[in-house]
Amino acid sequence: MKFLPAICALVVIFLPGALHSGSLDPREKVLEASVDKRSISEALAFYHLFGKSPLASNPDFQKLSAKNALATAKVLSGEVATGELMFSKEQIRAIDELCKHFPTKKLKGSLEAPLVKPSLGLTEEDQSESLEPFSALSADEIDLGCALIAMSPDLSMDEKEQHLKALDLIAYQIEKRLPEKPSNSEKVDAISDFIFFELGIRFPPESSYGPEIDRYTDIASIITSRRGVCLGVSALYLCIAQRLDLRLDIVTPPGHIYVSFEGRNIETTARGLNLPDEAYHSIHTKSLQKRTLKEVVGLVLFNRASSMLHRKEYEKALSEYELAASFMPEDALLMELTGMASMLTGKRQKAHKLLKASVKAPKEHAFCQSAFVQDILSARCDKAALEVIFTSDEHESPIACAKRLEKELKPYPNFAAGFLHLAGAYLEEGASVKAEKALIRYQSLNREDPIASYLLARLAIERFDYEKAWKHLREAEEITKESKVRVKALIELKCELFKKCPEPRIQPGFTL
């Protein structure tokens, strides 16, 4: 329940003129007794309305309530609006005192510290020589919240400090709700309850998060807007957990991220729902990749760069990808995208060097690389072809998208990634015959990717052509068999197909 609106409503109904009266009548005392003594936001809201505090004996609370009590209450109740963070100097000192025991206070890094050394893209004026860059810190040394807020766009140093104190205060409020010696499981419950139900953080509307995904990844923006995508909310969750001395696993399936604790998965786009690992496996997933806190900084930069790429800000995107590489230098996907950004900026030689390095990088979590890598290295596409794919309009209808791709990709008859995107547009349009042709062409150009065989099997089932469905299923199994991983998507497809039509000629040793 949001305490602030409720208590304001009570004042309007039966306590006109009661604000800051200095004394409480019996009805007001009843209201005071209902204040949760563990809730700083409720106590601050009560102080703002009546000029007295249910926590009057607490000297730390006295400092917090000295000025801007309502603004502070709004931060903790999820009612804060952009630009309303206005902690006074006294409140900042009080927050520092309240949170001095957090383990993050012993970590390195500062809001004034640069992300990387000047040689990697920043000038000497961008940093103080006395400050160690975040990229030079190990995963155990970095304060994730400080690093992410330090790189928040469009914030002054004072605003960054305000957001960092808000993050500390949120963590402190959650800590006050915990028992004296909480278990780690109780900490997880408390963080989830606060983030998803008290603050009410939700996934943004589909119409806005596509073009503004970098905004919904920025934790400073998430705190004030209460809207965030998987990476942004997971990062906020991790920042709070780090302050409460709680270590979580960070898991990144393709195109997604969630956090986990001792087998309990926390899906940050669905109010902390515990989904099984299998729910995150796709046809491409060999295993689920785990990340470090330092890599999360790189992933945020990665997301920001992808938004720039979509907006055709190629030079900025390349610079951002290179910053991300200082936090996750061995990431094959990042090498691929940095290579593609280099290609889009006309740096062909650099692009080839990066893409060749990505080919040699370990691939423990996916069956194959993006088709773009071989397309570029084999000269099956150029800058213009890449632009057709990377700068598509998310509001474009499937029919319009298919027609545009047909026209613009016509000069590239061997562009494998282009045919895969064209097949996707056809599938959304419902043009299954055209989709089948595009997938067969993609399959002929990229034999390492099981996705074409899998989708062709699905199309064959829809047409009741079970013999062809079995053929394509076996093709997909052949591609994935060397990994010795039981691919969930293929197992489900085989079970479905076996129920509809057992394999015409069952081989010895056939298993589901």
TAUR-V962968 format. One record per backbone hydrogen bond with DSSP energy under -1.0 kcal/mol. CO is the residue of the C=O (numbers start at 0). NH is the residue of the N-H. Records with the same first field share a line. If there is no record, write none. Layout:
CO: NH + NH
//
This chain:
1: 5
2: 6
3: 7
4: 8
5: 9
6: 10
7: 11
8: 12
9: 13
10: 14
14: 17
17: 20
24: 28
25: 29
26: 30
27: 31
28: 32
31: 34
35: 38
38: 42
39: 43
40: 44
41: 45
42: 46
43: 47
44: 48
45: 49
46: 50
49: 21
52: 55
54: 57
57: 61
58: 62
59: 63
60: 64
67: 71
68: 72
69: 73
70: 74
71: 75
72: 76
73: 78 + 79
80: 83
87: 91
88: 92
89: 93
90: 94
91: 95
92: 96
93: 97
94: 98
98: 101
101: 104
102: 105
103: 106
109: 112
113: 133
114: 134
116: 119
117: 120
122: 125
123: 126
127: 130
132: 135
133: 136
137: 140 + 141
140: 107
142: 146
143: 147
144: 148
145: 149
146: 150
148: 151
155: 159
156: 160
157: 161
158: 162
159: 163
160: 164
161: 165
162: 166
163: 167
164: 168
165: 169
166: 170
167: 171
168: 172
169: 173
170: 174
171: 175
174: 177
182: 186
183: 187
184: 188
185: 189
186: 190
187: 191
188: 192
189: 193
190: 194
191: 195
192: 196 + 197
193: 198
194: 200
201: 227
204: 207 + 208
207: 211
211: 215
215: 228
217: 221
218: 222
219: 223
220: 224
221: 225
225: 201
228: 232
229: 233
230: 234
231: 235
232: 236
233: 237
234: 238
235: 239
236: 240
237: 241
238: 242
239: 243
240: 245
241: 244
248: 259
249: 290
250: 257
252: 255
257: 250
258: 265
259: 248
260: 263
263: 260
265: 258
266: 269 + 271
269: 272
272: 266 + 274
275: 278
276: 279
277: 280
281: 284
283: 366
288: 251
291: 295
292: 296
293: 297
294: 298
295: 299
296: 300
297: 301
298: 302
299: 303
300: 304
301: 305
302: 306
303: 307
304: 308
305: 309
306: 310
307: 312
308: 311
311: 313
312: 316
313: 317
314: 318
315: 319
316: 320
317: 321
318: 322
319: 323
320: 324
322: 325
323: 326 + 327
327: 330
330: 334
331: 335
332: 336
333: 337
334: 338
335: 339
336: 340
337: 341
338: 342
339: 343
340: 344
341: 346
342: 345
345: 347
346: 350
347: 351
348: 352
349: 353
350: 354
351: 355
352: 356
353: 357
354: 358
355: 359
356: 360
364: 285 + 286
369: 372
370: 374
371: 375
372: 376
373: 377
374: 379
375: 378
381: 385
382: 386
383: 387
384: 388
385: 389
386: 390
388: 391
392: 395
396: 400
397: 401
398: 402
399: 403
400: 404
401: 405
402: 406
403: 407
404: 408
408: 411
411: 414
413: 415
414: 418
415: 419
416: 420
417: 421
418: 422
419: 423
420: 424
421: 425
422: 426
423: 427
424: 428
425: 429 + 430
429: 431
430: 434
431: 435
432: 436
433: 437
434: 438
435: 439
436: 440
437: 441
438: 442
439: 443
440: 444
441: 445
449: 453
450: 454
451: 455
452: 456
453: 457
454: 458
455: 459
456: 460
457: 461
458: 462
459: 464
460: 463
463: 465
464: 468
465: 469
466: 470
467: 471
468: 472
469: 473
470: 474
471: 475
472: 476
473: 477
474: 478
475: 479
476: 480
480: 483
484: 486
486: 490
487: 491
488: 492
489: 493
490: 494
491: 495
492: 496
493: 497
494: 498
495: 499
496: 500
506: 509
//
